């Protein structure tokens, strides 16, 4: 099981942080599209690391055209010498329409098309064949030599899709090269809902499991002392409240009979009462969805949660983590 970490912080620190995380033993580094776009930091990381896989988790697919994503990912694949993966997510309708001013359509068929379009563009460049992709949402039929980068010496970058609900998870198994499991999941939800949907999609694609990357990014709650644990709990509760307010993520709460919590969190978010929302996260909710324990227990706890079903695990740690605590977590994860 490969271990990944968020390449967070200011873009001006990306080179240094990437080196430190790779030196600490992480196998992969990922960025998220939040206050900043997710590509520039990875470009810097590509030039200052040598082995870590670099990926977006996630870039918002519906905010961009397939051609834009194809070009960006091709460039990062070249810059990183074959270590890049394009991780895409759909986001939710209010953000696509009101933050990005882009059209919204049913997300699962559109994501299926988006991935297929990117792959068609990469294939045309790699195999020197005419570009001829036509579907409902995207149409790419023009590629002149001036705009053609030619074959990528490292091969086209893989395209991974973020999913949590069964339809998007199945679609990832059908058309993508990997699945990024959203952090807002529990052990039960992963095994009872994510795995069956993913396996059904992969079976429908008639591909081997060995050709696919399954990555989970659990929320981790840990600390080296009582004060650090309390800080971690506060950060985790804030994140759980934020995720829990989103209708698309209700599926995890419903799996445990906590659907009403999503309704209440959503109401508070619309009222702007973000400070109140974390107080609704009980110990039971936190300890069910997040992975909670001592730093040196994380290897065992994560192995127990996923039962050998994942290829990579990212650590979502929404709080400051001292180097010594992170080192203890990594050591436990690297134990045979």
C-alpha atoms as one frame of an Amber mdcrd trajectory, in Angstrom:
protein
   0.000   0.000   0.000   1.501   3.295  -1.136   1.256   6.333   1.149   0.444
   9.833  -0.107   0.248  13.261   1.492  -1.342  16.574   0.648   1.080  19.092
  -0.878  -0.520  21.963   0.980   0.604  25.435   1.881   1.592  28.458  -0.182
   2.732  27.906  -3.754   5.964  29.686  -2.862   6.713  26.822  -0.454   5.739
  23.993  -2.823   9.278  23.062  -3.867  10.555  22.846  -0.298   7.507  21.026
   1.073   7.557  18.517  -1.805  11.205  17.678  -1.115  10.556  17.317   2.607
   7.565  15.018   2.123   9.373  12.807  -0.381  12.400  12.633   1.925  10.073
  11.730   4.808   9.011   8.614   2.915   5.778   9.496   1.136   5.200   7.706
  -2.166   2.895  10.344  -3.637   1.959  14.009  -3.298  -1.407  15.460  -4.219
  -2.972  18.883  -4.500  -6.591  19.937  -4.137  -8.472  22.642  -5.977  -9.555
  24.935  -3.156  -8.177  28.440  -2.557  -5.670  27.873  -5.384  -5.688  25.934
  -8.648  -4.021  22.513  -8.306  -1.463  22.399 -11.124   1.231  25.023 -10.448
   2.388  23.472  -7.177   2.761  20.095  -8.883   4.855  21.659 -11.645   7.229
  22.949  -8.963   7.152  19.603  -7.162   8.009  17.802 -10.406  11.296  19.663
 -10.661  12.290  19.121  -7.026  11.348  15.465  -6.464  12.560  12.281  -8.110
  10.242   9.405  -7.256   6.911  10.536  -5.807   3.761  10.180  -7.879   2.201
  13.623  -8.364  -1.535  13.967  -8.803  -4.496  16.283  -8.437  -7.040  15.215
  -5.861  -8.881  16.837  -7.287  -8.962  19.214 -10.254 -12.531  20.278 -11.004
 -13.319  18.714 -14.347 -16.454  20.616 -15.264 -14.697  23.964 -14.824 -12.471
  23.209 -17.845 -12.621  21.799 -21.348 -11.181  18.354 -22.149  -8.568  19.991
 -24.386  -7.388  22.234 -21.561  -7.099  19.238 -19.222  -5.395  17.137 -21.886
  -2.752  19.808 -22.498  -2.144  20.494 -18.819  -1.788  16.822 -17.937   0.426
  16.082 -20.946   2.769  18.886 -19.907   2.974  17.716 -16.292   3.580  14.144
 -17.432   6.559  15.344 -19.458   7.852  17.616 -16.698   7.637  14.878 -14.051
   9.074  12.233 -16.395   6.033  10.005 -16.185   5.020  10.537 -12.551   1.783
  12.503 -13.035  -1.849  11.415 -12.786  -4.810  13.659 -13.556  -7.379  13.299
 -10.777 -10.774  14.781 -11.658 -13.856  15.574  -9.612 -17.266  16.901 -10.565
 -17.942  19.382  -7.720 -21.581  20.304  -7.071 -24.004  22.359  -9.108 -23.877
  25.676  -7.152 -20.101  25.868  -7.526 -20.057  24.946 -11.213 -22.778  27.443
 -12.105 -22.145  30.258  -9.638 -18.405  30.076  -8.914 -17.134  28.948 -12.301
 -19.982  30.243 -14.474 -20.083  26.957 -16.378 -23.105  24.889 -17.438 -24.332
  22.051 -15.257 -25.635  18.761 -16.597 -26.076  15.306 -15.075 -22.604  14.705
 -13.595 -22.091  10.977 -14.144 -22.649  10.828 -17.922 -20.769  14.084 -18.338
 -17.777  12.802 -16.341 -17.808   9.628 -18.401 -17.643  11.770 -21.545 -15.000
  14.101 -20.133 -12.633  11.235 -19.362 -13.264   9.648 -22.748 -12.607  12.954
 -24.517  -9.291  13.513 -22.697  -8.213   9.987 -23.541  -9.195  10.481 -27.190
  -7.062  13.635 -27.390  -4.094  11.923 -25.759  -4.518   8.943 -28.105  -4.525
  11.205 -31.169  -1.269  12.823 -30.030   0.353   9.556 -28.988  -0.599   7.469
 -32.022  -0.559  10.276 -34.603  -4.150   9.564 -35.601  -6.880  12.058 -36.577
  -8.780  13.575 -33.659 -12.399  12.539 -34.022 -14.311  12.607 -30.736 -18.031
  13.312 -30.931 -20.441  12.940 -28.048 -23.310  14.783 -26.378 -21.337  17.310
 -24.327 -17.934  17.432 -26.020 -16.774  17.505 -29.616 -13.106  17.501 -30.649
 -12.417  17.136 -34.357  -9.666  19.662 -35.124  -5.974  19.110 -34.450  -3.457
  20.757 -36.745   0.320  20.175 -36.499   0.872  23.577 -34.905  -1.148  22.543
 -31.825  -0.087  18.887 -31.665   2.624  18.225 -29.025   3.329  14.786 -30.475
   3.818  11.525 -28.601   4.650  11.790 -24.940   7.877   9.855 -24.279   6.453
   8.677 -20.957   3.066   7.696 -22.364  -0.222   9.495 -21.756  -0.876  10.308
 -18.081  -3.500   8.190 -16.338  -6.859   9.796 -15.577  -8.370   9.130 -12.162
 -11.910  10.036 -11.122 -13.108  10.955  -7.632 -16.228   9.193  -6.467 -18.301
   8.441  -3.398 -21.818   7.668  -4.616 -22.390   4.366  -6.422 -23.042   5.806
  -9.896 -19.882   7.922 -10.112 -17.841   5.146  -8.490 -19.058   2.657 -11.074
 -18.346   5.137 -13.891 -14.771   5.503 -12.649 -14.365   1.739 -12.817 -15.720
   1.723 -16.368 -13.811   4.547 -18.084 -11.011   5.907 -15.845  -7.604   4.540
 -14.877  -8.178   5.011 -11.167 -10.692   5.834  -8.449 -10.100   8.486  -5.793
 -12.373   7.654  -2.867 -13.636  10.860  -1.259 -12.444  11.376   2.351 -16.001
  11.417   3.728 -16.372   7.650   4.029 -16.423   5.080   6.787 -15.128   1.515
   6.854 -18.660   0.182   6.418 -19.509   2.513   3.582 -16.278   1.672   1.783
 -16.815  -2.090   1.853 -20.602  -2.183   1.425 -20.994   0.529  -1.215 -17.730
   1.735  -2.777 -16.108  -1.632  -3.466 -19.147  -3.313  -5.084 -19.803  -0.314
  -7.351 -16.170  -0.043  -8.367 -15.888  -3.769  -9.064 -19.067  -3.702 -11.162
 -17.677  -0.860 -13.261 -14.334  -2.553 -13.713 -16.032  -5.798 -14.745 -18.154
  -3.919 -17.300 -14.982  -2.405 -18.794 -13.489  -5.881 -19.245 -10.188  -4.752
 -17.731  -7.914  -6.389 -15.204  -7.761  -5.016 -11.664  -3.991  -4.736 -12.078
  -4.463  -1.976 -14.665  -6.400   0.211 -12.231  -5.379   2.329  -9.231  -7.707
   2.459  -6.225  -6.807   5.308  -3.876  -8.516   6.242  -0.616  -7.935   9.456
   1.319  -9.241   8.900   4.847  -9.526  11.681   7.379  -6.955  10.903  10.083
  -7.249  12.150  13.668  -4.075  11.716  15.683  -1.549  13.580  17.810   1.562
  13.068  19.881   0.088  14.426  23.140  -3.243  15.466  24.656  -3.004  19.044
  23.399  -2.217  17.893  19.861  -5.087  15.415  19.917  -7.509  18.151  20.968
  -6.253  20.333  18.119  -6.708  17.421  15.705 -10.256  16.807  16.953 -11.178
  20.441  16.355  -9.772  20.373  12.827 -11.415  17.056  11.986 -14.801  18.168
  13.334 -14.692  21.291  11.169 -13.917  19.211   8.084 -16.562  16.590   8.863
 -19.172  19.308   9.348 -18.235  20.917   6.039 -18.393  17.643   4.119 -21.484
  16.502   5.989 -23.436  19.577   4.914 -23.138  18.582   1.234 -26.147  16.665
  -0.138 -23.935  14.517  -2.392 -22.119  13.125   0.643 -25.242  12.216   2.579
 -24.796   8.629   1.383 -22.136   8.001   4.041 -24.322   9.329   6.854 -27.343
   7.410   5.548 -25.334   4.185   5.746 -25.185   4.709   9.527 -28.706   6.076
  10.026 -27.454   9.652  10.440 -29.139  11.260   7.442 -30.860  13.883   9.591
 -27.424  15.246  10.533 -26.824  16.167   6.906 -30.136  18.028   6.764 -29.247
  20.075   9.831 -25.674  20.796   8.721 -26.934  21.893   5.318 -29.443  24.243
   6.931 -26.766  25.819   9.117 -24.416  26.246   6.158 -27.078  28.165   4.240
 -27.517  30.412   7.268 -23.770  31.042   7.385 -23.460  29.475  10.828 -20.187
  27.708  10.104 -18.997  28.106  13.697 -21.964  26.117  15.011 -21.713  23.219
  12.567 -18.688  21.430  14.139 -20.523  21.225  17.477 -22.953  18.763  15.864
 -20.182  16.242  15.183 -20.324  13.736  18.021 -17.504  11.477  19.146 -19.333
   8.548  17.535 -19.600  10.278  14.166 -15.957  11.355  14.227 -14.631   7.971
  15.300 -16.737   6.189  12.667 -15.812   8.322   9.657 -12.295   9.425  10.592
  -9.474   7.049  11.486  -8.659   7.936  15.095  -5.753   6.637  17.146  -2.151
   7.028  18.222   0.393   7.878  15.522   2.088   4.488  15.797  -1.284   2.723
  15.407  -2.113   4.212  12.010  -0.601   1.412   9.960  -2.712  -1.207  11.723
  -5.862   0.916  11.723  -5.659   1.751   8.022  -4.872  -1.854   7.082  -7.929
  -2.898   9.091 -10.148  -0.283   7.421  -9.306  -1.211   3.853  -8.537  -4.905
   4.104  -6.136  -4.979   1.183  -8.644  -3.409  -1.230  -6.711  -0.193  -1.961
  -3.431   0.478  -3.746  -2.730   3.856  -2.155  -3.807   5.773   0.929  -3.616
   9.546   1.273  -3.680  11.203   4.685  -6.249  13.962   5.132  -5.026  15.756
   8.255  -6.786  19.146   8.606  -4.520  20.437  11.378  -0.841  21.168  11.932
   1.175  17.972  12.326   4.687  18.176  13.855   7.427  16.348  11.891   7.954
  13.831  14.686   4.272  12.860  14.690   4.246  12.508  10.929   7.414  10.391
  11.111   5.728   8.058  13.602   2.689   7.718  11.321   4.873   6.956   8.298
   6.915   4.387  10.237   3.756   2.539  11.259   2.484   2.572   7.682   5.760
   1.281   6.259   5.966  -1.674   8.623   5.735  -5.027   6.788
